[in-house]
Amino acid sequence: MVGPPAPVELAGVAGAPPGKLVAHTLEFRTNPDTPTVRIVPGLGIVSYEYRHHGTPGDCTLTLSEFRPGK
């Protein structure tokens, strides 16, 4: 599932470009779990979440630093 573009705040991310950024959310919902990825064009993946719908097995990863390629 692709969610609508949404504003994202990356002020706490070292090296992230200043200003308003827009993230696109991709989600793959299944019966046992839901992984979610948020992507900012020109920057890349800014977060990943995994939620299991049964026994505990969740994780959340967020971008902490950005270094542009040369």
Buried (B, 14 or more C-beta within 10 A) or exposed (E): EEEEEEEBEBEEBEEBEEEEBEBBBEBEEEEEBBBBBBBBEEBEBBBBBBBEEEEEEEEEEEBEEBEEEE
